[in-house]
Amino acid sequence: MPRPLKIFVSCEHASNRVPKPYQHLFAGREAVLDSHRGYDLGILPFAEMLAAEFNSPLISADVTRLIVDLNRSLDSKNLFSEFTRVLPPSEKEEIIRRYHQPYWRAIENIVAGMIASNQQVLHLSVHSFTPSLHGKIRNADLGLLYDPARRIEKTCCLQWQQALVTRLPSLRIRRNYPYRGNADALVTALRKRFAAETYLGIELEINQRIPIEKQTLWDTIQEQLRLSLRGVHQFLEQSE
């Protein structure tokens, strides 16, 4: 009997909060914390809406990525920012113990529990990206990231892209852009633990200029993302 498909939402860069023991590292750098470097602007309310719509678990970060990047593996050179990279090894180990490990463990436990309950998991890791990076304009409004080697993930993103292009024809909707879908990330690590037939790890990337500058358009996009995701969910359940 096919497994029912259950959506699970996470938001690794939801917050720009700095825990008290590390606030001295950011004295005079509040503008950095309030920028795209500090967190994914405008994304947490959308992730909360998706979770409510699909009656899904939601796990979101409560610490800025400038303390530790919860979407990076422990051996990533980008795990720590320039603010925390200079800390002694013992302090970095404490940051990992207090923030990174509990976050990853919580998500792994949710996914494992859903699979143990005979569910197929569609994990949506929701992010936003800055319109330009290192002087280069990003040529996309929405990005769908997946591992091309995992057939169901690829099918999911092809279907979702086609639905979004139909619903939002003026937007630039790309797959595996502005990042590679199999690059270092939380979903990439989870793919190594869970089989392709039971776990789909999809990263949804949204250009930050939309929630920041274009509220009416952003309201429309959120609604169409919700509706199109429901259609993709139904398609995947019927095709397996």
RATA-V458504 format. One record per residue. N is the residue number from 1. RES is the residue in one small letter. D_FIRST is the distance of its C-alpha to the first C-alpha in Angstrom with 1 decimal. Layout:
N_RES_D_FIRST / N_RES_D_FIRST
//
This chain:
1_m_0.0 / 2_p_3.9 / 3_r_6.6 / 4_p_9.2 / 5_l_12.4 / 6_k_15.4 / 7_i_18.9 / 8_f_21.5 / 9_v_25.2 / 10_s_28.0 / 11_c_31.6 / 12_e_33.5 / 13_h_36.9 / 14_a_37.0 / 15_s_40.3 / 16_n_43.8 / 17_r_44.8 / 18_v_47.1 / 19_p_47.1 / 20_k_50.7 / 21_p_51.4 / 22_y_50.9 / 23_q_52.6 / 24_h_55.8 / 25_l_54.1 / 26_f_53.7 / 27_a_57.1 / 28_g_58.3 / 29_r_55.0 / 30_e_53.4 / 31_a_53.1 / 32_v_50.8 / 33_l_48.5 / 34_d_48.5 / 35_s_47.6 / 36_h_44.5 / 37_r_45.2 / 38_g_44.8 / 39_y_41.5 / 40_d_39.3 / 41_l_41.3 / 42_g_39.7 / 43_i_36.1 / 44_l_35.3 / 45_p_35.6 / 46_f_33.2 / 47_a_30.7 / 48_e_31.2 / 49_m_30.7 / 50_l_27.4 / 51_a_26.1 / 52_a_27.3 / 53_e_25.9 / 54_f_22.3 / 55_n_22.8 / 56_s_22.3 / 57_p_24.0 / 58_l_27.2 / 59_i_29.2 / 60_s_32.6 / 61_a_35.6 / 62_d_38.8 / 63_v_41.1 / 64_t_42.5 / 65_r_41.3 / 66_l_45.0 / 67_i_44.7 / 68_v_41.6 / 69_d_39.0 / 70_l_35.6 / 71_n_33.9 / 72_r_35.6 / 73_s_35.0 / 74_l_37.7 / 75_d_39.3 / 76_s_39.7 / 77_k_43.3 / 78_n_42.4 / 79_l_41.0 / 80_f_44.4 / 81_s_46.7 / 82_e_50.4 / 83_f_51.0 / 84_t_49.1 / 85_r_49.3 / 86_v_52.9 / 87_l_52.1 / 88_p_52.7 / 89_p_49.7 / 90_s_49.6 / 91_e_49.2 / 92_k_46.5 / 93_e_44.6 / 94_e_45.0 / 95_i_43.6 / 96_i_40.5 / 97_r_40.2 / 98_r_40.6 / 99_y_38.7 / 100_h_36.6 / 101_q_34.9 / 102_p_33.9 / 103_y_32.4 / 104_w_30.3 / 105_r_29.4 / 106_a_28.3 / 107_i_26.0 / 108_e_24.5 / 109_n_23.9 / 110_i_22.2 / 111_v_19.8 / 112_a_19.2 / 113_g_18.6 / 114_m_16.1 / 115_i_14.1 / 116_a_14.6 / 117_s_13.2 / 118_n_9.8 / 119_q_11.0 / 120_q_11.9 / 121_v_15.7 / 122_l_18.1 / 123_h_21.4 / 124_l_24.4 / 125_s_27.6 / 126_v_30.3 / 127_h_33.8 / 128_s_37.0 / 129_f_39.4 / 130_t_43.2 / 131_p_44.5 / 132_s_46.6 / 133_l_46.7 / 134_h_49.8 / 135_g_51.4 / 136_k_48.6 / 137_i_47.1 / 138_r_43.2 / 139_n_42.4 / 140_a_39.3 / 141_d_38.4 / 142_l_34.7 / 143_g_32.9 / 144_l_29.2 / 145_l_28.9 / 146_y_26.1 / 147_d_25.9 / 148_p_26.3 / 149_a_24.8 / 150_r_21.3 / 151_r_19.9 / 152_i_17.6 / 153_e_20.5 / 154_k_22.8 / 155_t_20.8 / 156_c_20.6 / 157_c_24.3 / 158_l_25.3 / 159_q_23.6 / 160_w_25.1 / 161_q_28.5 / 162_q_28.6 / 163_a_27.8 / 164_l_30.5 / 165_v_33.0 / 166_t_32.7 / 167_r_33.1 / 168_l_35.7 / 169_p_37.6 / 170_s_40.5 / 171_l_38.6 / 172_r_38.2 / 173_i_34.5 / 174_r_33.9 / 175_r_31.2 / 176_n_32.0 / 177_y_35.3 / 178_p_37.4 / 179_y_35.7 / 180_r_33.6 / 181_g_29.9 / 182_n_29.9 / 183_a_33.2 / 184_d_33.7 / 185_a_31.7 / 186_l_29.4 / 187_v_26.3 / 188_t_27.6 / 189_a_27.9 / 190_l_24.4 / 191_r_23.0 / 192_k_24.7 / 193_r_22.9 / 194_f_19.3 / 195_a_17.3 / 196_a_17.1 / 197_e_13.3 / 198_t_13.3 / 199_y_16.8 / 200_l_18.8 / 201_g_22.4 / 202_i_24.4 / 203_e_28.0 / 204_l_29.5 / 205_e_33.3 / 206_i_35.7 / 207_n_39.4 / 208_q_41.4 / 209_r_44.0 / 210_i_41.8 / 211_p_41.2 / 212_i_44.8 / 213_e_46.8 / 214_k_44.9 / 215_q_43.6 / 216_t_43.2 / 217_l_41.3 / 218_w_39.2 / 219_d_38.3 / 220_t_37.2 / 221_i_35.2 / 222_q_33.3 / 223_e_32.4 / 224_q_31.2 / 225_l_29.2 / 226_r_27.5 / 227_l_26.9 / 228_s_25.8 / 229_l_23.4 / 230_r_21.7 / 231_g_21.5 / 232_v_20.1 / 233_h_17.5 / 234_q_16.4 / 235_f_16.8 / 236_l_14.6 / 237_e_11.7 / 238_q_12.2 / 239_s_12.9 / 240_e_9.9
//
